Amino acid sequence: MRIGIIGAGVAGLTTAKTLLQAGHEVLVVDRTPDVGGVWSATRRYPGVTTQSAKATYGFSDFPMPRDYPEWPTGAQVQAWLVAYAEKFGVDRHLRLNTEVLRAAGDNAGGWTLELRDTRDGVNSTETVDRLLVANGVFCEPAVPQFAGLDEFTAAGGQLLAGTEVQDAGQARGRHVVVVGYGKSACDVTVELSATAASTHVIARQLLWKVPRKIGGVVNFKFLLLTRLGEALFRYAHLRGMEKFLHGPGNGLRRRMLNSLGTASVRQFKLEQLDLVPRGRMEDIVKGAIGLASEGFFEGVEAGRIVVHRDMTISRLLAEDGVPYAELADGTRVRADLVVCATGFTQGVPFLDRGVQDRLFDERSNFMLYRQILPLGVPGLYFNGYNSSFFSPLNAEMAAVWIAAHMVGAAPVPAPDVMRRVVVDQLAFMDEATHRHHCRGTKIIPFSMHNVDEVLDDLDLNISKRVRASHWLNVIDPAAYRGVTPALVRRLGPGRMPDADRAAREPV
């Protein structure tokens, strides 16, 4: 079949590679001039790095280069994805600088794509047998609508999304206000504060920040990026050791989690800085986990960064021709540049309204079985809507499930049962994360549960012995290297020669 793939980020590339190896033709379109998705040069903010260590942020058959640092930069990740596309022949199936205006499906599962070249504005049409949406859940920045914006900009003030800040020089000599307290907000704050006249952070809610190295010694990956670390959070269905941790061992489990909070308070001097988040580290998943940005708390201590905790901006304004941000408590802060690192919207505007009506529940959560398959929309799949600590691995294993399902090799329950599974999963994530699950597209901290579910569906999971080793050892994506070849062998002949050859070449 000919498969259309919207998005050339992590999920789009690995799905294209897997489908090529399974014998399909693919067309990958992306509106940016390069591959990478969130790592594209068009949207990398200064100071961006991976949140997961390079050993865990990789594909099963294509790890990060050995000479990369522990937490690679955005440019390094994008270069790695370029190499991945070239290695597996995906680069020959890319159409960059191409925006999808509309995708219309038929009753047989086929789709017609209306495309526009972002360079010359020329429109074109393509037809595909199936459609894969991999546009990313961090695609469109969510920027608040502040009152007084016209007055603010007329005075020379500038309002940008975090992804629009691509050079720290944009802050040189200016008074900067950063809205948000997630990793991207803190990352960009550190970079901009080096050249800004002043830097203020407006944090509606303080989040727990995990040190890259606990006590300056133990890498956090040994504590959280293992199956034991994941099991510290209660999943919908408890298995094996999880039953002990959330039963007789509950006290031990809580102490293990909350000890991270104690370490963070001590290591970052949070009490002295009045930056201790409300609640316990055990509640980390109910907000969002964040890797501490190097230099952020040091900047606060030195006075280069001022954090306004539990605060919002009520309006933007100008006073005597000077731009300001007025906070909810009435404080006015000089604001030549306001940077909003306030999250993203999850949407598919190119799909017809009738399709979107079937995609979402009454609260606009995506209704996706296994985070992949929409209910009642033939020929449509999603990947990358399982945002996790191990996004490349999760996307790769989802691609395997997709390749199997396209040819009827992924058993699924009856439609009413699938709907009940999806509804129950969303209800569970509501409870587990206090509805902080990006409209149903985030599976943190249950990354490996998601991998197990899609592979168990196919009877392709790796051995219990290797999975057991990941309870104490950091998850190794290379342990899953044999999964895609096993599926390809099961599906039989018909693989494309170039993809097959790439699959056998050593990495």
TIVOBA-195030 format. One record per residue (C-alpha): residue in three letters; x negated, y, z negated. Coordinates in steps of 0.02 Angstrom, whole numbers, plus 50000, padded with zeros to 5 digits. Each point is the difference from the previous one (the first is absolute). Example, Ala and Ser with C-alpha at 12.3 -4.5 7.8 and 13.67 -1.06 7.14 Angstrom:
2
ALA493854977549610SER499315017250033
END
This chain:
507
MET500005000050000ARG499545018350015ILE500005008049829GLY500075018749969ILE499095006149845ILE500275017549932GLY498475005449902ALA498144996550015GLY499584999749816VAL499534985049894ALA501674991150023GLY500195003650185LEU498244994450044THR500054983749903THR501714995650070ALA499395003450177LYS498474989049971THR501044985849928LEU501295000650140LEU498645000250132GLN499254984449924ALA501734992150002GLY500115002950188HIS501075015650012GLU499735016250094VAL500015015849894LEU500195018650026VAL499405010549852VAL500505018350000ASP499485013749880ARG500235018750009THR498255003749934PRO498434999850110ASP499164986449897VAL500404984049908GLY500114999349811GLY501705006249943VAL499715008249832TRP498134999450037SER500165009650165ALA498865015150018THR501585010350027ARG500574997649820ARG498504996349890TYR499865012449857PRO498285004249929GLY499384987349873VAL501184985950049THR499374982549958THR500814983149981GLN500844996649834SER499564981550007ALA498204994250006LYS499334995250172ALA499914981549951THR501894999649982TYR500515012750133GLY499674989250153PHE500704987550123SER499694981549975ASP498904998950155PHE499285017550004PRO499325006949835MET499305017349974PRO498175001850051ARG498794995249863ASP499135016850004TYR501615009449959PRO500135007049823GLU501154992049872TRP501375012450043PRO499805004450184THR500425017250066GLY501455003250117ALA498825001950148GLN499194983349960VAL501684991149989GLN500535007350167ALA498374994550082TRP500284982549931LEU501744999550075VAL499315005550169ALA498774985649991TYR501414988149954ALA501035005350151GLU498504997750114LYS499504983349925PHE501684991950030GLY500445008550165VAL501395010749928ASP499185015750071ARG500494994550176HIS501845000649951LEU500035017249919ARG500935015350062LEU499475014349889ASN500635018050005THR501724992450028GLU501545004049898VAL501554989049994LEU501505011150028ARG501304986349996ALA500084981049986ALA501634992150057GLY500344981449977ASP501114987950093ASN500984985049936ALA498644987950058GLY498635007849892GLY499195010250138TRP499595018549984THR499805015150112LEU498745013049941GLU500075018150052LEU498235006949983ARG499175016950015ASP498175003850028THR499525012249863ARG498675008050111ASP500995004550156GLY501804997249944VAL500344987450138ASN501374987449956SER500014981750048THR501004984249963GLU499444982649950THR500994984149969VAL499464986749876ASP500714983349943ARG499785003749815LEU499575015449897LEU498875001649849VAL500075015949895ALA498345003749918ASN500115018949989GLY499494999649818VAL500855004549838PHE498755014349977CYS500355007650170GLU501005015949971PRO499475011249855ALA501395005549883VAL499785018749972PRO501185008749878GLN501095014150064PHE499465014549890ALA501045015749982GLY499095015850056LEU498944991550132ASP500255013750131GLU499475013649879PHE498524989349945THR499364996850176ALA500265018150053ALA498765004749863GLY498724988050071GLY500424984849895GLN499864983050080LEU500984984149961LEU499284983450060ALA500294981549974GLY498514990849928THR499714991150166GLU499845016950087VAL498475004649897GLN498544992750094ASP498585011749953ALA499535006049826GLY499505016450083GLN501855004150014ALA499945004449815ARG498415010350001GLY500225015449892ARG501884997249987HIS501154997049853VAL500654982250019VAL501514991449924VAL500174981150021VAL501714992349967GLY499954981949941TYR498984988649889GLY499774984250101LYS498354994150069SER500095010650157ALA500435015649900CYS498534997449882ASP498814995450142VAL500385015750099THR499955010649843VAL498214994849964GLU499435004250177LEU500905016750011SER499475005749827ALA498194999850056THR500285015250112ALA501635007849936ALA500105015849896SER501184990749883THR500894983250002HIS501624996149910VAL500894983149999ILE501884999649973ALA500454982849931ARG501834995949976GLN499474983849914LEU498294994349942LEU499524982550058TRP498784988049924LYS498325000350088VAL498984984250002PRO498105002349990ARG499054992550145LYS498894992349869ILE500724997149827GLY498795007049873GLY498865003850146VAL499604981550016VAL501444988350049ASN500725002850174PHE501895001749986LYS500234987150138PHE499524986349878LEU501475005049891LEU501395004550122LEU499564992750171THR500154982049943ARG501504988549984LEU499865001849811GLY500075018950018GLU501574998450106ALA500784987649878LEU499915013149862PHE501525007850083ARG501614990049990TYR500584993850171ALA501794995250043HIS499564981449991LEU498724994049874ARG498864985550041GLY498684990349905MET498885011149896GLU501195014650025LYS501274991449888PHE498734999949860LEU499465018150025HIS501795006249995GLY500504988049862PRO498884994249858GLY498535010150068ASN500965016350019GLY499045008749860LEU498344995650079ARG500625005850171ARG500555016849932ARG498355002649909MET499034996250160LEU500975013150097ASN500045013349868SER498134998149969LEU499775007650173GLY500965015249941THR498925001449845ALA498444998750107SER500645013650118VAL500405011949857ARG498274997749927GLN499025000050163PHE500845015350076LYS500205009649835LEU501865001450036GLU500495005249824GLN498795014650001LEU500635005150173ASP501844997749951LEU500214988050145VAL500594984249913PRO501504993750102ARG501624996749912GLY500334981649969ARG498824985249996MET498844992750129GLU501194985149999ASP501205011450094ILE498705003350136VAL501044991650135LYS501555010049955GLY499155015450070ALA498524996950112ILE498284993049970GLY498615012050045LEU498154997650011ALA499155014749916SER499225012450120GLU498175002549966GLY499705017449932PHE501815004249963PHE499994999449810GLU498245007049998GLY500685014850100VAL501415002449875GLU498764999649855ALA498895012650088GLY501465011750034ARG499894998850190ILE501684991050003VAL501525005249898VAL501404987249980HIS501775005749960ARG500774984149931ASP501864996050003MET500265014850115THR500755004450170ILE499995015150116SER501645009549993ARG499625011550147LEU498665008050108LEU499895018850011ALA498945015250037GLU499595013949879ASP499175015850065GLY499594990550159VAL499154985749905PRO500704982150011TYR500474991049838ALA500834984149940GLU501215002149856LEU500134984949885ALA501544993649910ASP499445008149837GLY499845017050084THR498104999750017ARG499355007650162VAL498464992550080ARG499025008150141ALA500264988850152ASP499175003850166LEU500134981650046VAL501304987749933VAL499634981750039CYS501424987649974ALA499404982349965THR501774995249956GLY500234983350085PHE500774994650164THR501684996550077GLN500374982750067GLY501015001050160VAL500274993550176PRO500755014950093PHE499724991850170LEU501274986249964ASP501825002850047ARG501195004949861GLY500934983550016VAL498394990449967GLN499545011349854ASP501704997149922ARG499584981549992LEU498235003049934PHE500415009349840ASP501034997449844GLU501075013649922ARG498445007749917SER498995000150162ASN498914985349949PHE499374989350144MET500914983250001LEU498594988650059TYR499874981449967ARG498214996349946GLN499685018750033ILE500024995150185LEU501674995050072PRO501515011850008LEU501714992549979GLY501084999150155VAL498825008750122PRO499384987550131GLY498225001250063LEU499405012749871TYR498604997749873PHE499065010949876ASN498224998749936GLY499085011249878TYR501595002249901ASN499194989549865SER498815013349933SER498854991549875PHE498294999449919PHE499464988650143SER500875008550145PRO498944992550141LEU500224982349933ASN501865002249967ALA500265007150175GLU498994985950078MET501004986449913ALA501625008950047ALA499394999950181VAL499814981149988TRP501804998649938ILE500595011250142ALA499094989650132ALA500804984349931HIS501745007449988MET499965006450179VAL499944982150062GLY501174992749870ALA498634992749890ALA500395010049843PRO501514992749913VAL501175013149927PRO501604997649899ALA501755004250060PRO500355018750023ASP501035001549841VAL498634991549900MET498685011450076ARG501035015249954ARG500164993949821VAL498124997249990VAL499675017750062VAL501265007849882ASP499304990449852GLN498225004950045LEU500455018450010ALA500914999049833PHE498494991949922MET498815013250068ASP501175013649937GLU499814993049826ALA498144996150013THR499485016950070HIS501385011849942ARG500505001550185HIS498245005450048HIS499854988050146CYS500045011650151ARG501754995350059GLY499634981649987THR498335000350092LYS498784998349854ILE499604983349920ILE498675005949877PRO499534991849884PHE500674983750074SER498844999150150MET499534981649991HIS501774994649960ASN500455007350169VAL498594990450086ASP500544983949915GLU501815002250053VAL499665002750185LEU498724985950009ASP501054987849899ASP501415003050125LEU498834993350134ASP499164986749894LEU498355008750039ASN499435005849829ILE498204997349951SER499554986449875LYS500565000949820ARG498194998149948VAL499465016050090ARG501525009449938ALA499584994449823SER498245006850022HIS500755017050037TRP500765000749827LEU498355005749929ASN499035004150158VAL500415015150109ILE501194995750143ASP498964995850154PRO500905002950166ALA498754988250085ALA500844985649908TYR501455002250123ARG498914999250155GLY500714983350057VAL501845005149993THR500185008250172PRO499034986350093ALA501084987049913LEU501585008650061VAL499325001650178ARG499604981450004ARG501754996249937LEU500815010750134GLY499074990750136PRO499205005550165GLY500235016750083ARG498765010949909MET499205014050099PRO498194995450041ASP499235016349938ALA500934999449833ASP499604981649978ARG498165003050031ALA499975014549877ALA500834989149869ARG498584987450012GLU498565012349999PRO499105002149834VAL500305016349909
END
